[in-house]
């Protein structure tokens, strides 16, 4: 039995709300460590360097030092990250309009107040987007580093209480899919 496009969209729109009890359990699991100053500093930093994909721009431009080919990759990545941000923040998020766990983040963390809705996480989407593309440009062993950084940046958003766990999972899926598409079409 085939599903219509409208049925798929309707089901997808229900996913964030269906995940609420798991989001709440994960948030409660993280709460005890949110009181530690080292955790606050570390996850505030991770959240900040994920803003505007700063970490990913820095990585690709540092990789480009001394290589014309990698400079071309860096330019392509910077342009692609801009496109990914527009798609996610001005497109996908407007479909869901999900509320954040807190409007400005947990007061124990030094983070910027976001202007967009919660689902999917833009930090997670850009992280997994960039990691996916970097894997296509790097030897296989580098995947652990690229996705390790991506996971840390994504988790920082739950730790600072600007996203639910399901937001970052949704962002990871969207970012990976967009990354695979970018590799196939553009890269």
N, C-alpha and C positions, 0 to 999 in steps of 0.2 A: 504494500500500500504506500503510495507516494504522498509526501507532505507538500503542501503548497508553501510558497515563500512567505505568505502572511502567517501561516501556522508556525513556521520556524522562527520568525521575528517575534511573535507573541510569546512563544516558549522562552526565547532568549531574554526577553524583557522581564520575565519572572525570576530568573536565576538569582540576581542580587538579593531579593527579598527572601527567597527560599533558603539562602545560606546564612541567615541572621543568627540562628542558634550556634552555628559553628564559629562565626565571627565573634560572638560574645564569649564563647569558651576560650578561644585563642587569646582574646584581649585579657581575660581574667588570668590566663596562664602567664602572660607577659608582665602583669601588674607588679609582682614582687620585685622584679629587677629594675623597674623604672625609677626606683628611689635611689639607685646607686649613681653617684656623680660621674664615674667613668663611663657608665652606660649612657647617661644623659649627654655627655660631651661627644662620645663616639657616634651615636645615632643622630644627634643634631648635625654633626659634620657630614655624615653620609647623606642625610636628607638635603642639606644645603648644596653639596657638590652634584647632586642629581638634578637640581633645579636648572631649567633651560638646557639640560644635557651637558652641563659644563664638564663633567668627568669624561664623557665620551669625546667631546671636541678636543680636550686636552690629550687624551690617549692617542687619537689618530694624528694629531699634529706633532706630538713628540715622536711617534713612529715615522713621521715623514722627514725628520731631520736627515739631510744627506741623501735623500732618494727622491728623484723626480717622479718616479712611478707611485711611490707612497704619498707624495704631495697631491697627486691627482686623486688618489683614493681618499685622502683627507678632505679635499674639496668636495668630492662626491658625497662623503658621509655627512659633512656639515649641511649640504643642501638637502640630503635625504632626511636628516633629523628634523630639519625645518618642516618638510612635507609631512613627516610622521606626526609631528606635534599638531599641525593644523588638522589633520585627519582625526586624531584622537580627541584633542581638546575642543575643537570647534565643530566636530562632526559627531563622533560616537558618544561622547559624554552628554551631548544635548539630547540624545535619544533616551537616556536613562534618568538623568537629573536626580541621582541618588544623593541623599544627605550624608555628610561626613560624620564620623564619630564625635568630633568637636569642630566648631567653626574655625578656630584659630590654632588648633593643636593643643597638646597638653602643656600647661604653663611651665612645667619642669624642663621643657626643651626649647632651644633657641631656633625657631623655624619661622618661615614667612607664611603669612595667611594666604591660602590659595583663592583664586577667583572662580574656579570651575567646580563642577560637581565631583562626586567621589568615584563613580564607576564609569569606566575602568581607571585604574591608577595610571596617570601619565608618566610618572617616574618609572614604574614597572614596565610600561609599554616601551618607552624609549630605551631602557636598559636592555631589555630582551631583543629589541630591534637592533640596537648597536652590536650586542654580543653575537647575534646571529650573523650579521654581515662581517664582523671581525673574524669569525670562525671561517668564513669563506676566503678570507685574505691571509690567514695565518696557518702555520703547521698545526696538526691535530692536537698536540699537547697544550696549546694555548687556550683551547675551549674551556678548560677548568678555570683558568684565570678570568676570562671574559664573563662567563656565566656566574662565577663566584662573586665578582664585583656587582653584577646585575642583581643577584639574589640579595646581597647585603644592602644595596640601595633600595630595592623594593621593600625589604623587611623593615627598613628604617621608617617607612611611611606608616606602618602599623604600630611600630614602637612609639612614635611621636603622636599617635592617635589622630592622624589626618586621613587615614584610610582603614577600611576593614580588610581582613584577610582575603575575602572574596574579591575585593577591588584589585588587589595586587595579582591574584591568580588570573582574573580577567585581563588585566594589563599585560601579564606575561604571555598569555595566549594571543592577544591582539598584536603585541609587538613582534612575537616570533612569526606569526602569519604574515605581517607586513614585511618583515625582514626576508623571509623566503620569497615573497613576491618581488621585493626590490632586487634580490640576487638574480632571480630568473629574468626580470624585465630590464633592469637598469645596469646592474653591476657587471 
